[in-house]
Amino acid sequence: MNPVKVVQPVGIIDGTQVDQLHQQIDAAVDTGASIILMDLQEVSFMDSSGLGALVVALKKVRASGKRLCICSLNQQLQILFEVASMDLIFEIYKNQDEFQETLLATAPS
């Protein structure tokens, strides 16, 4: 079983997309993966309700004993995370390659 499940939302994450995002997270948790990587490379815009949905997802993932990581933030998302201090709460990686390198470096041998 793959310990990592990648979720890749596309387009805009706002109040109209929150339910779909929650469904993607729930499905990822149900796969049994120990880490869920939210790759936001294809997300063009996120508002505060989208960010709130990620916080709810983080709590849900942690409650199930798993980790939620985020990668590939564009400039708008980076600013949103920094202004809301979410960059201090989420594990954020530059891209999937950096995530994989970090994961391999910290994996027990």
Secondary structure, DSSP 8 states (H G I E B T S, - for coil): --SEEEE---EEESTTTHHHHHHHHHHHHHTT-SEEEEE-TTEEEE-HHHHHHHHHHHHHHHHTT-EEEEE---HHHHHHHHHTTGGGTSEEESSHHHHHHHHHHHS--
